[in-house]
Amino acid sequence: MVIKPPPHPAYDLTAIIKLALSEDVGGQGDVTCMATIPDDMEVEAHFLAKEDGIIAGIALAETIFNEVDPSLKVEWSQTDGDYVHKGLKFGKVELTTLLEQIGLC
């Protein structure tokens, strides 16, 4: 279960995420992505702990992924506050729709 981050009185988190995504991708798509990734590629990405530490930010990641594409399949094997060791895969994202359809390319 993922707990959404609490609202912040000084800013709208969803608006900031939308702004960041539009700046990165815009209405045109990402040029590098379009040049290097086939349209129909299925993608699986893993979150990998680069160092020993404590997990934090899963709720924010969920909010961002939902903004990019609500159909993304996101799975977590750890939760915020869990201790992880370097090299541990603690989550993954799967994308089986066309990258172009979600505006990433």
MODELLER restraints for C-alpha pairs under 7 A, 6 or more apart:
rsr = mdl.restraints
at = mdl.atoms
rsr.add(forms.Gaussian(group=physical.xy_distance, feature=features.Distance(at['CA:2:A'], at['CA:59:A']), mean=6.00, stdev=0.5))
rsr.add(forms.Gaussian(group=physical.xy_distance, feature=features.Distance(at['CA:3:A'], at['CA:59:A']), mean=5.97, stdev=0.5))
rsr.add(forms.Gaussian(group=physical.xy_distance, feature=features.Distance(at['CA:4:A'], at['CA:59:A']), mean=5.21, stdev=0.5))
rsr.add(forms.Gaussian(group=physical.xy_distance, feature=features.Distance(at['CA:5:A'], at['CA:59:A']), mean=5.95, stdev=0.5))
rsr.add(forms.Gaussian(group=physical.xy_distance, feature=features.Distance(at['CA:5:A'], at['CA:60:A']), mean=6.68, stdev=0.5))
rsr.add(forms.Gaussian(group=physical.xy_distance, feature=features.Distance(at['CA:17:A'], at['CA:64:A']), mean=6.50, stdev=0.5))
rsr.add(forms.Gaussian(group=physical.xy_distance, feature=features.Distance(at['CA:25:A'], at['CA:104:A']), mean=6.37, stdev=0.5))
rsr.add(forms.Gaussian(group=physical.xy_distance, feature=features.Distance(at['CA:29:A'], at['CA:103:A']), mean=5.78, stdev=0.5))
rsr.add(forms.Gaussian(group=physical.xy_distance, feature=features.Distance(at['CA:29:A'], at['CA:104:A']), mean=5.62, stdev=0.5))
rsr.add(forms.Gaussian(group=physical.xy_distance, feature=features.Distance(at['CA:29:A'], at['CA:105:A']), mean=4.45, stdev=0.5))
rsr.add(forms.Gaussian(group=physical.xy_distance, feature=features.Distance(at['CA:30:A'], at['CA:104:A']), mean=6.25, stdev=0.5))
rsr.add(forms.Gaussian(group=physical.xy_distance, feature=features.Distance(at['CA:30:A'], at['CA:105:A']), mean=5.04, stdev=0.5))
rsr.add(forms.Gaussian(group=physical.xy_distance, feature=features.Distance(at['CA:33:A'], at['CA:105:A']), mean=5.38, stdev=0.5))
rsr.add(forms.Gaussian(group=physical.xy_distance, feature=features.Distance(at['CA:34:A'], at['CA:105:A']), mean=5.00, stdev=0.5))
rsr.add(forms.Gaussian(group=physical.xy_distance, feature=features.Distance(at['CA:39:A'], at['CA:98:A']), mean=5.78, stdev=0.5))
rsr.add(forms.Gaussian(group=physical.xy_distance, feature=features.Distance(at['CA:39:A'], at['CA:99:A']), mean=6.03, stdev=0.5))
rsr.add(forms.Gaussian(group=physical.xy_distance, feature=features.Distance(at['CA:39:A'], at['CA:100:A']), mean=6.38, stdev=0.5))
rsr.add(forms.Gaussian(group=physical.xy_distance, feature=features.Distance(at['CA:40:A'], at['CA:98:A']), mean=5.25, stdev=0.5))
rsr.add(forms.Gaussian(group=physical.xy_distance, feature=features.Distance(at['CA:41:A'], at['CA:98:A']), mean=7.00, stdev=0.5))
rsr.add(forms.Gaussian(group=physical.xy_distance, feature=features.Distance(at['CA:42:A'], at['CA:95:A']), mean=5.90, stdev=0.5))
rsr.add(forms.Gaussian(group=physical.xy_distance, feature=features.Distance(at['CA:42:A'], at['CA:96:A']), mean=4.90, stdev=0.5))
rsr.add(forms.Gaussian(group=physical.xy_distance, feature=features.Distance(at['CA:43:A'], at['CA:94:A']), mean=5.74, stdev=0.5))
rsr.add(forms.Gaussian(group=physical.xy_distance, feature=features.Distance(at['CA:43:A'], at['CA:95:A']), mean=5.11, stdev=0.5))
rsr.add(forms.Gaussian(group=physical.xy_distance, feature=features.Distance(at['CA:43:A'], at['CA:96:A']), mean=6.58, stdev=0.5))
rsr.add(forms.Gaussian(group=physical.xy_distance, feature=features.Distance(at['CA:44:A'], at['CA:92:A']), mean=6.86, stdev=0.5))
rsr.add(forms.Gaussian(group=physical.xy_distance, feature=features.Distance(at['CA:44:A'], at['CA:93:A']), mean=5.65, stdev=0.5))
rsr.add(forms.Gaussian(group=physical.xy_distance, feature=features.Distance(at['CA:44:A'], at['CA:94:A']), mean=4.45, stdev=0.5))
rsr.add(forms.Gaussian(group=physical.xy_distance, feature=features.Distance(at['CA:44:A'], at['CA:95:A']), mean=6.41, stdev=0.5))
rsr.add(forms.Gaussian(group=physical.xy_distance, feature=features.Distance(at['CA:45:A'], at['CA:92:A']), mean=5.45, stdev=0.5))
rsr.add(forms.Gaussian(group=physical.xy_distance, feature=features.Distance(at['CA:45:A'], at['CA:93:A']), mean=5.22, stdev=0.5))
rsr.add(forms.Gaussian(group=physical.xy_distance, feature=features.Distance(at['CA:45:A'], at['CA:94:A']), mean=6.54, stdev=0.5))
rsr.add(forms.Gaussian(group=physical.xy_distance, feature=features.Distance(at['CA:46:A'], at['CA:89:A']), mean=6.32, stdev=0.5))
rsr.add(forms.Gaussian(group=physical.xy_distance, feature=features.Distance(at['CA:46:A'], at['CA:91:A']), mean=5.70, stdev=0.5))
rsr.add(forms.Gaussian(group=physical.xy_distance, feature=features.Distance(at['CA:46:A'], at['CA:92:A']), mean=4.21, stdev=0.5))
rsr.add(forms.Gaussian(group=physical.xy_distance, feature=features.Distance(at['CA:46:A'], at['CA:93:A']), mean=6.47, stdev=0.5))
rsr.add(forms.Gaussian(group=physical.xy_distance, feature=features.Distance(at['CA:47:A'], at['CA:89:A']), mean=5.58, stdev=0.5))
rsr.add(forms.Gaussian(group=physical.xy_distance, feature=features.Distance(at['CA:47:A'], at['CA:90:A']), mean=5.69, stdev=0.5))
rsr.add(forms.Gaussian(group=physical.xy_distance, feature=features.Distance(at['CA:47:A'], at['CA:91:A']), mean=5.01, stdev=0.5))
rsr.add(forms.Gaussian(group=physical.xy_distance, feature=features.Distance(at['CA:47:A'], at['CA:92:A']), mean=5.85, stdev=0.5))
rsr.add(forms.Gaussian(group=physical.xy_distance, feature=features.Distance(at['CA:48:A'], at['CA:87:A']), mean=5.89, stdev=0.5))
rsr.add(forms.Gaussian(group=physical.xy_distance, feature=features.Distance(at['CA:48:A'], at['CA:88:A']), mean=5.63, stdev=0.5))
rsr.add(forms.Gaussian(group=physical.xy_distance, feature=features.Distance(at['CA:48:A'], at['CA:89:A']), mean=4.52, stdev=0.5))
rsr.add(forms.Gaussian(group=physical.xy_distance, feature=features.Distance(at['CA:48:A'], at['CA:90:A']), mean=6.25, stdev=0.5))
rsr.add(forms.Gaussian(group=physical.xy_distance, feature=features.Distance(at['CA:49:A'], at['CA:84:A']), mean=6.93, stdev=0.5))
rsr.add(forms.Gaussian(group=physical.xy_distance, feature=features.Distance(at['CA:49:A'], at['CA:85:A']), mean=6.73, stdev=0.5))
rsr.add(forms.Gaussian(group=physical.xy_distance, feature=features.Distance(at['CA:49:A'], at['CA:86:A']), mean=5.10, stdev=0.5))
rsr.add(forms.Gaussian(group=physical.xy_distance, feature=features.Distance(at['CA:49:A'], at['CA:87:A']), mean=5.21, stdev=0.5))
rsr.add(forms.Gaussian(group=physical.xy_distance, feature=features.Distance(at['CA:49:A'], at['CA:88:A']), mean=5.39, stdev=0.5))
rsr.add(forms.Gaussian(group=physical.xy_distance, feature=features.Distance(at['CA:49:A'], at['CA:89:A']), mean=6.53, stdev=0.5))
rsr.add(forms.Gaussian(group=physical.xy_distance, feature=features.Distance(at['CA:50:A'], at['CA:86:A']), mean=5.27, stdev=0.5))
rsr.add(forms.Gaussian(group=physical.xy_distance, feature=features.Distance(at['CA:50:A'], at['CA:87:A']), mean=6.07, stdev=0.5))
rsr.add(forms.Gaussian(group=physical.xy_distance, feature=features.Distance(at['CA:51:A'], at['CA:85:A']), mean=6.43, stdev=0.5))
rsr.add(forms.Gaussian(group=physical.xy_distance, feature=features.Distance(at['CA:51:A'], at['CA:86:A']), mean=4.17, stdev=0.5))
rsr.add(forms.Gaussian(group=physical.xy_distance, feature=features.Distance(at['CA:52:A'], at['CA:84:A']), mean=5.57, stdev=0.5))
rsr.add(forms.Gaussian(group=physical.xy_distance, feature=features.Distance(at['CA:52:A'], at['CA:85:A']), mean=4.22, stdev=0.5))
rsr.add(forms.Gaussian(group=physical.xy_distance, feature=features.Distance(at['CA:52:A'], at['CA:86:A']), mean=4.67, stdev=0.5))
rsr.add(forms.Gaussian(group=physical.xy_distance, feature=features.Distance(at['CA:53:A'], at['CA:83:A']), mean=5.63, stdev=0.5))
rsr.add(forms.Gaussian(group=physical.xy_distance, feature=features.Distance(at['CA:53:A'], at['CA:84:A']), mean=5.46, stdev=0.5))
rsr.add(forms.Gaussian(group=physical.xy_distance, feature=features.Distance(at['CA:53:A'], at['CA:85:A']), mean=6.62, stdev=0.5))
rsr.add(forms.Gaussian(group=physical.xy_distance, feature=features.Distance(at['CA:54:A'], at['CA:81:A']), mean=5.63, stdev=0.5))
rsr.add(forms.Gaussian(group=physical.xy_distance, feature=features.Distance(at['CA:54:A'], at['CA:82:A']), mean=5.53, stdev=0.5))
rsr.add(forms.Gaussian(group=physical.xy_distance, feature=features.Distance(at['CA:54:A'], at['CA:83:A']), mean=4.50, stdev=0.5))
rsr.add(forms.Gaussian(group=physical.xy_distance, feature=features.Distance(at['CA:54:A'], at['CA:84:A']), mean=6.07, stdev=0.5))
rsr.add(forms.Gaussian(group=physical.xy_distance, feature=features.Distance(at['CA:55:A'], at['CA:79:A']), mean=6.60, stdev=0.5))
rsr.add(forms.Gaussian(group=physical.xy_distance, feature=features.Distance(at['CA:55:A'], at['CA:80:A']), mean=4.82, stdev=0.5))
rsr.add(forms.Gaussian(group=physical.xy_distance, feature=features.Distance(at['CA:55:A'], at['CA:81:A']), mean=5.30, stdev=0.5))
rsr.add(forms.Gaussian(group=physical.xy_distance, feature=features.Distance(at['CA:55:A'], at['CA:82:A']), mean=5.47, stdev=0.5))
rsr.add(forms.Gaussian(group=physical.xy_distance, feature=features.Distance(at['CA:55:A'], at['CA:83:A']), mean=6.43, stdev=0.5))
rsr.add(forms.Gaussian(group=physical.xy_distance, feature=features.Distance(at['CA:56:A'], at['CA:80:A']), mean=4.72, stdev=0.5))
rsr.add(forms.Gaussian(group=physical.xy_distance, feature=features.Distance(at['CA:56:A'], at['CA:81:A']), mean=6.28, stdev=0.5))
rsr.add(forms.Gaussian(group=physical.xy_distance, feature=features.Distance(at['CA:57:A'], at['CA:80:A']), mean=6.74, stdev=0.5))
rsr.add(forms.Gaussian(group=physical.xy_distance, feature=features.Distance(at['CA:58:A'], at['CA:80:A']), mean=6.32, stdev=0.5))
rsr.add(forms.Gaussian(group=physical.xy_distance, feature=features.Distance(at['CA:65:A'], at['CA:72:A']), mean=6.94, stdev=0.5))
rsr.add(forms.Gaussian(group=physical.xy_distance, feature=features.Distance(at['CA:68:A'], at['CA:102:A']), mean=6.84, stdev=0.5))
rsr.add(forms.Gaussian(group=physical.xy_distance, feature=features.Distance(at['CA:69:A'], at['CA:102:A']), mean=6.14, stdev=0.5))
rsr.add(forms.Gaussian(group=physical.xy_distance, feature=features.Distance(at['CA:72:A'], at['CA:93:A']), mean=6.80, stdev=0.5))
rsr.add(forms.Gaussian(group=physical.xy_distance, feature=features.Distance(at['CA:72:A'], at['CA:94:A']), mean=6.13, stdev=0.5))
rsr.add(forms.Gaussian(group=physical.xy_distance, feature=features.Distance(at['CA:72:A'], at['CA:95:A']), mean=5.59, stdev=0.5))
rsr.add(forms.Gaussian(group=physical.xy_distance, feature=features.Distance(at['CA:73:A'], at['CA:93:A']), mean=5.60, stdev=0.5))
rsr.add(forms.Gaussian(group=physical.xy_distance, feature=features.Distance(at['CA:73:A'], at['CA:94:A']), mean=5.10, stdev=0.5))
rsr.add(forms.Gaussian(group=physical.xy_distance, feature=features.Distance(at['CA:73:A'], at['CA:95:A']), mean=6.70, stdev=0.5))
rsr.add(forms.Gaussian(group=physical.xy_distance, feature=features.Distance(at['CA:74:A'], at['CA:92:A']), mean=5.80, stdev=0.5))
rsr.add(forms.Gaussian(group=physical.xy_distance, feature=features.Distance(at['CA:74:A'], at['CA:93:A']), mean=4.48, stdev=0.5))
rsr.add(forms.Gaussian(group=physical.xy_distance, feature=features.Distance(at['CA:74:A'], at['CA:94:A']), mean=6.51, stdev=0.5))
rsr.add(forms.Gaussian(group=physical.xy_distance, feature=features.Distance(at['CA:75:A'], at['CA:91:A']), mean=5.43, stdev=0.5))
rsr.add(forms.Gaussian(group=physical.xy_distance, feature=features.Distance(at['CA:75:A'], at['CA:92:A']), mean=5.38, stdev=0.5))
rsr.add(forms.Gaussian(group=physical.xy_distance, feature=features.Distance(at['CA:75:A'], at['CA:93:A']), mean=6.52, stdev=0.5))
rsr.add(forms.Gaussian(group=physical.xy_distance, feature=features.Distance(at['CA:76:A'], at['CA:90:A']), mean=5.88, stdev=0.5))
rsr.add(forms.Gaussian(group=physical.xy_distance, feature=features.Distance(at['CA:76:A'], at['CA:91:A']), mean=4.10, stdev=0.5))
rsr.add(forms.Gaussian(group=physical.xy_distance, feature=features.Distance(at['CA:76:A'], at['CA:92:A']), mean=6.57, stdev=0.5))
rsr.add(forms.Gaussian(group=physical.xy_distance, feature=features.Distance(at['CA:77:A'], at['CA:90:A']), mean=5.06, stdev=0.5))
rsr.add(forms.Gaussian(group=physical.xy_distance, feature=features.Distance(at['CA:77:A'], at['CA:91:A']), mean=5.65, stdev=0.5))
rsr.add(forms.Gaussian(group=physical.xy_distance, feature=features.Distance(at['CA:78:A'], at['CA:90:A']), mean=5.60, stdev=0.5))
rsr.add(forms.Gaussian(group=physical.xy_distance, feature=features.Distance(at['CA:99:A'], at['CA:105:A']), mean=5.78, stdev=0.5))
